[in-house]
Amino acid sequence: MSLTIFREDGYQFFFFSREEPRMHVHVYCGNGEAKYWLEPETELAANYGLNRKELSDIERILGERKDEIIERWKQHHSDKR
């Protein structure tokens, strides 16, 4: 099961409920999907079909909304304990 955090500029930012504990976010659009680590720094973990422009757009959004994503991660994972 996944939890959508928000959608922006055609990208869906989400978490999977049962996945590894290291803080990260998945991003989906019609062309593919990417996974980004959020700690210790934002870093591309995996890319499935997205081009450099799409990754650049995603990284800009992550830079603007990283605090919000981290807060949602903490809320979501504290609810499961």
C-alpha angles and dihedrals in degrees: 000000000000134000117215111218097186144318123235134169092350095311126116115211114201150150129226112231098224110039141109118314098236108106111257144138133220121220124198135187133158093275098052148296140276136193123213130193111225098196142092083000133344106272135164108251100176139358125198109186105325119132127227094264092052091048090049091051091049092048090052091052091046090052091051097044106027094115090054092049092049091049091051090048091054092047093047095047095043088055090060095057 
